[in-house]
Amino acid sequence: MEIKISPLADTRLLWPMICRLQTTRDYADSFKALSVWVSKGAILTYAMDGPQLVGTILAASAHLSDHAIDYCAQLGLDPTRIAFRSTIFVDPAYGKQGLSRELSAKSLRALKAAGKTHVIGFGYETQAIYDWAAKVPENRITDVVDYTGRFVMLRDLG
C-alpha cells in the first residue's frame, strides 16, 4: 500500500473513486465539492492499494471556508494559520488496520511544513468519523458547535 500527498488539482483521475468511497454523499454532489476545492489549493492525502483508492483526507487553509472562518473567530484563532480537513474516508475493507492514523500523520506533517499551527475539525460526514476523531488524544473538543450539531475539534500542530 502506498500513501501519497498531492494538490487536489493533480488527482482528477482519482475523483470518481473518491466519490464512490464517500458513500454518505451523492456522487454528483461529491464531485462538485471536489471541483470547488481545486481553486482553493486543497491538498489530498490518499492511500492506494495497487489501482484501488482505499483512503482519503482533503485539507485546505481555514481562511478559505466560511464555516472555518466563523469557528476560528469563536476560538480566537487566525484562520490563515489554521487548516481544516475533510473528506476523511477509509474503505471499510481496510478498517481497523491503522490506515486512518497513517493518512492523518502524513497529512498533519504536510500541514505543519506549510506553516499551519492548528487543524480544526468540523462537519464530520458520519457519527462514526466524529467518534473516531474524538478518541484521538491530540484532538481537543471545544465548546463551539458546528453546523451538524457536533462540537468543533482543534489540534495543535506544535
BAGU-365390 format. One record per residue: residue number from 0; x, y, z of N, C-alpha, C in turn. Coordinates in steps of 0.1 Angstrom, whole numbers, always signed. Layout:
<NUM; <X; Y; Z>; <X; Y; Z>; <X; Y; Z>> ...
***
This chain:
<0; <+9; -12; +0>; <+0; +0; +0>; <+9; +12; +0>> <1; <+5; +22; -7>; <+13; +35; -8>; <+4; +47; -4>> <2; <+10; +55; +4>; <+3; +67; +8>; <+10; +79; +2>> <3; <+2; +87; -5>; <+7; +99; -13>; <+0; +112; -8>> <4; <+6; +123; -12>; <+0; +136; -10>; <+3; +144; -22>> <5; <-8; +151; -27>; <-7; +159; -39>; <-17; +170; -39>> <6; <-15; +181; -46>; <-25; +191; -48>; <-38; +184; -54>> <7; <-49; +187; -49>; <-62; +181; -54>; <-63; +182; -69>> <8; <-58; +193; -74>; <-59; +195; -89>; <-52; +184; -97>> <9; <-41; +178; -91>; <-33; +168; -97>; <-39; +154; -96>> <10; <-50; +153; -89>; <-56; +140; -87>; <-70; +138; -94>> <11; <-72; +145; -104>; <-85; +144; -110>; <-89; +130; -115>> <12; <-80; +122; -119>; <-83; +109; -123>; <-88; +100; -112>> <13; <-85; +104; -100>; <-90; +97; -88>; <-104; +101; -83>> <14; <-108; +112; -88>; <-121; +118; -83>; <-133; +108; -84>> <15; <-135; +100; -95>; <-146; +91; -94>; <-144; +81; -83>> <16; <-132; +76; -80>; <-130; +67; -69>; <-133; +74; -56>> <17; <-129; +87; -54>; <-131; +94; -42>; <-146; +95; -40>> <18; <-154; +98; -50>; <-168; +100; -49>; <-175; +86; -45>> <19; <-170; +75; -51>; <-175; +62; -47>; <-172; +59; -32>> <20; <-160; +63; -28>; <-156; +60; -14>; <-165; +67; -4>> <21; <-170; +79; -8>; <-178; +87; +0>; <-193; +82; -1>> <22; <-196; +71; +5>; <-209; +65; +4>; <-220; +73; +11>> <23; <-216; +83; +19>; <-226; +91; +26>; <-230; +103; +18>> <24; <-224; +105; +6>; <-228; +117; -2>; <-232; +112; -16>> <25; <-241; +120; -22>; <-245; +118; -35>; <-232; +120; -44>> <26; <-231; +111; -54>; <-219; +112; -63>; <-217; +126; -69>> <27; <-228; +131; -75>; <-227; +144; -82>; <-223; +155; -72>> <28; <-229; +155; -60>; <-226; +165; -50>; <-211; +164; -46>> <29; <-206; +152; -44>; <-193; +150; -40>; <-183; +155; -51>> <30; <-186; +152; -63>; <-178; +156; -75>; <-177; +172; -75>> <31; <-189; +178; -74>; <-190; +193; -74>; <-182; +199; -62>> <32; <-182; +193; -50>; <-175; +198; -39>; <-160; +197; -42>> <33; <-155; +186; -48>; <-141; +185; -51>; <-137; +196; -61>> <34; <-145; +199; -70>; <-142; +209; -80>; <-140; +223; -74>> <35; <-148; +226; -64>; <-147; +239; -57>; <-134; +240; -50>> <36; <-129; +229; -44>; <-117; +230; -36>; <-104; +230; -44>> <37; <-105; +227; -57>; <-93; +228; -66>; <-88; +242; -66>> <38; <-98; +252; -68>; <-94; +266; -69>; <-89; +272; -56>> <39; <-92; +264; -45>; <-87; +269; -32>; <-74; +263; -27>> <40; <-68; +255; -36>; <-55; +250; -33>; <-55; +238; -23>> <41; <-65; +231; -23>; <-66; +220; -13>; <-56; +209; -17>> <42; <-51; +202; -7>; <-43; +190; -9>; <-50; +178; -5>> <43; <-46; +167; -11>; <-52; +154; -9>; <-42; +144; -4>> <44; <-44; +138; +7>; <-35; +127; +12>; <-44; +115; +9>> <45; <-38; +105; +2>; <-46; +93; -2>; <-38; +81; -2>> <46; <-45; +70; +0>; <-38; +56; +0>; <-43; +48; -11>> <47; <-33; +42; -18>; <-36; +33; -29>; <-31; +19; -26>> <48; <-40; +10; -29>; <-36; -4; -28>; <-37; -10; -42>> <49; <-25; -9; -49>; <-25; -12; -63>; <-33; -1; -70>> <50; <-43; -5; -79>; <-51; +5; -86>; <-63; +10; -78>> <51; <-64; +5; -66>; <-76; +8; -58>; <-74; +19; -48>> <52; <-82; +30; -48>; <-81; +40; -38>; <-88; +35; -25>> <53; <-81; +36; -14>; <-87; +30; -2>; <-88; +39; +10>> <54; <-83; +52; +8>; <-85; +62; +19>; <-81; +76; +15>> <55; <-88; +86; +21>; <-85; +100; +17>; <-86; +109; +29>> <56; <-79; +120; +28>; <-81; +131; +37>; <-78; +144; +28>> <57; <-87; +153; +27>; <-85; +165; +20>; <-83; +176; +30>> <58; <-74; +185; +27>; <-70; +196; +37>; <-69; +209; +29>> <59; <-73; +220; +36>; <-71; +233; +30>; <-70; +244; +41>> <60; <-66; +256; +37>; <-65; +266; +47>; <-79; +270; +52>> <61; <-80; +273; +65>; <-93; +276; +71>; <-98; +289; +66>> <62; <-90; +298; +62>; <-95; +311; +57>; <-102; +310; +44>> <63; <-103; +299; +38>; <-110; +296; +25>; <-124; +291; +27>> <64; <-128; +288; +40>; <-141; +282; +43>; <-148; +292; +52>> <65; <-160; +296; +48>; <-168; +304; +56>; <-171; +298; +70>> <66; <-174; +285; +70>; <-176; +278; +83>; <-164; +279; +92>> <67; <-152; +276; +86>; <-140; +275; +94>; <-136; +289; +99>> <68; <-138; +300; +90>; <-136; +313; +95>; <-144; +316; +107>> <69; <-157; +313; +107>; <-165; +315; +118>; <-161; +308; +131>> <70; <-157; +295; +129>; <-153; +287; +141>; <-140; +292; +146>> <71; <-130; +296; +137>; <-118; +302; +142>; <-120; +315; +150>> <72; <-129; +323; +145>; <-132; +336; +152>; <-138; +333; +166>> <73; <-147; +323; +167>; <-152; +319; +180>; <-141; +314; +190>> <74; <-131; +308; +184>; <-120; +302; +192>; <-108; +312; +194>> <75; <-109; +324; +187>; <-99; +334; +189>; <-86; +330; +181>> <76; <-88; +323; +169>; <-76; +319; +161>; <-76; +326; +148>> <77; <-64; +328; +143>; <-62; +334; +129>; <-64; +323; +119>> <78; <-75; +324; +111>; <-78; +314; +101>; <-67; +312; +90>> <79; <-58; +322; +88>; <-47; +320; +78>; <-37; +310; +83>> <80; <-36; +308; +97>; <-26; +299; +103>; <-32; +285; +106>> <81; <-45; +283; +103>; <-52; +271; +106>; <-56; +264; +94>> <82; <-56; +251; +94>; <-60; +242; +83>; <-73; +235; +88>> <83; <-80; +230; +78>; <-91; +221; +82>; <-90; +209; +73>> <84; <-96; +198; +78>; <-95; +186; +70>; <-110; +181; +67>> <85; <-111; +175; +56>; <-124; +170; +52>; <-122; +157; +44>> <86; <-133; +152; +39>; <-133; +140; +30>; <-124; +129; +36>> <87; <-126; +127; +49>; <-119; +117; +56>; <-126; +103; +55>> <88; <-121; +95; +46>; <-128; +82; +44>; <-118; +71; +42>> <89; <-121; +59; +47>; <-113; +47; +45>; <-123; +36; +41>> <90; <-119; +29; +31>; <-127; +18; +26>; <-129; +8; +38>> <91; <-142; +4; +40>; <-144; -4; +52>; <-136; -17; +52>> <92; <-132; -22; +40>; <-124; -34; +39>; <-110; -32; +45>> <93; <-106; -19; +47>; <-93; -16; +52>; <-94; -10; +67>> <94; <-106; -11; +72>; <-108; -5; +86>; <-100; -14; +96>> <95; <-98; -7; +107>; <-91; -13; +119>; <-77; -18; +116>> <96; <-70; -12; +105>; <-57; -16; +102>; <-47; -5; +104>> <97; <-51; +6; +110>; <-42; +17; +112>; <-41; +27; +100>> <98; <-49; +25; +90>; <-48; +33; +78>; <-52; +48; +81>> <99; <-62; +50; +89>; <-66; +63; +92>; <-55; +71; +99>> <100; <-48; +64; +108>; <-37; +70; +116>; <-26; +74; +106>> <101; <-23; +65; +97>; <-12; +67; +87>; <-15; +79; +78>> <102; <-27; +80; +73>; <-32; +91; +64>; <-31; +104; +72>> <103; <-36; +103; +85>; <-37; +115; +93>; <-23; +120; +96>> <104; <-14; +112; +100>; <+0; +116; +103>; <+7; +122; +91>> <105; <+5; +117; +79>; <+12; +123; +67>; <+5; +136; +64>> <106; <-8; +137; +65>; <-15; +150; +63>; <-10; +161; +73>> <107; <-9; +157; +86>; <-5; +167; +96>; <+9; +171; +94>> <108; <+18; +163; +90>; <+32; +167; +87>; <+32; +177; +76>> <109; <+25; +174; +65>; <+24; +184; +54>; <+19; +197; +58>> <110; <+8; +197; +66>; <+2; +210; +71>; <+12; +218; +79>> <111; <+19; +211; +88>; <+28; +218; +97>; <+40; +223; +88>> <112; <+45; +216; +79>; <+55; +221; +70>; <+51; +233; +62>> <113; <+38; +234; +59>; <+32; +245; +52>; <+30; +257; +61>> <114; <+34; +256; +74>; <+32; +267; +83>; <+19; +268; +91>> <115; <+11; +258; +90>; <-1; +258; +98>; <+2; +255; +113>> <116; <-5; +261; +122>; <-2; +259; +136>; <-13; +250; +143>> <117; <-24; +249; +137>; <-35; +241; +142>; <-44; +235; +131>> <118; <-51; +224; +134>; <-61; +219; +125>; <-74; +219; +132>> <119; <-84; +224; +125>; <-98; +225; +130>; <-106; +214; +124>> <120; <-114; +207; +131>; <-123; +197; +126>; <-137; +200; +129>> <121; <-145; +199; +118>; <-160; +202; +119>; <-167; +195; +108>> <122; <-180; +194; +108>; <-188; +189; +97>; <-186; +175; +94>> <123; <-183; +167; +104>; <-179; +153; +101>; <-191; +146; +93>> <124; <-187; +139; +83>; <-197; +132; +74>; <-206; +122; +81>> <125; <-200; +115; +91>; <-208; +105; +98>; <-205; +106; +113>> <126; <-213; +101; +121>; <-211; +100; +135>; <-199; +91; +138>> <127; <-197; +81; +130>; <-186; +72; +133>; <-172; +79; +131>> <128; <-171; +87; +120>; <-159; +95; +118>; <-157; +105; +130>> <129; <-168; +111; +134>; <-167; +121; +145>; <-162; +113; +158>> <130; <-168; +102; +161>; <-164; +94; +172>; <-150; +90; +172>> <131; <-145; +86; +160>; <-131; +82; +158>; <-122; +94; +161>> <132; <-125; +105; +156>; <-117; +117; +158>; <-117; +122; +173>> <133; <-128; +120; +179>; <-130; +124; +193>; <-121; +115; +202>> <134; <-118; +103; +198>; <-110; +94; +206>; <-95; +97; +205>> <135; <-91; +105; +195>; <-77; +108; +193>; <-72; +118; +204>> <136; <-63; +114; +213>; <-59; +122; +224>; <-55; +136; +221>> <137; <-49; +138; +209>; <-44; +151; +205>; <-55; +161; +200>> <138; <-66; +156; +197>; <-78; +164; +193>; <-85; +169; +206>> <139; <-86; +182; +207>; <-93; +188; +218>; <-107; +192; +214>> <140; <-117; +187; +221>; <-131; +190; +218>; <-134; +204; +224>> <141; <-138; +213; +216>; <-141; +227; +220>; <-155; +228; +225>> <142; <-159; +240; +229>; <-173; +242; +232>; <-181; +249; +221>> <143; <-174; +250; +209>; <-181; +256; +197>; <-188; +244; +190>> <144; <-201; +247; +186>; <-209; +237; +180>; <-209; +240; +165>> <145; <-207; +230; +157>; <-207; +232; +142>; <-221; +231; +136>> <146; <-222; +232; +123>; <-235; +231; +116>; <-242; +218; +117>> <147; <-235; +207; +121>; <-241; +194; +122>; <-246; +192; +137>> <148; <-243; +201; +146>; <-247; +200; +160>; <-237; +193; +168>> <149; <-225; +190; +162>; <-214; +183; +169>; <-204; +194; +173>> <150; <-196; +191; +183>; <-186; +200; +187>; <-174; +201; +177>> <151; <-169; +213; +176>; <-157; +215; +167>; <-145; +210; +175>> <152; <-135; +203; +168>; <-123; +198; +174>; <-111; +207; +170>> <153; <-101; +207; +178>; <-89; +215; +175>; <-77; +207; +178>> <154; <-67; +207; +170>; <-55; +200; +172>; <-43; +210; +170>> <155; <-34; +210; +180>; <-22; +219; +179>; <-12; +211; +172>> <156; <-5; +217; +162>; <+5; +211; +154>; <+19; +213; +160>> <157; <+19; +221; +171>; <+31; +224; +178>; <+44; +220; +172>> 
***
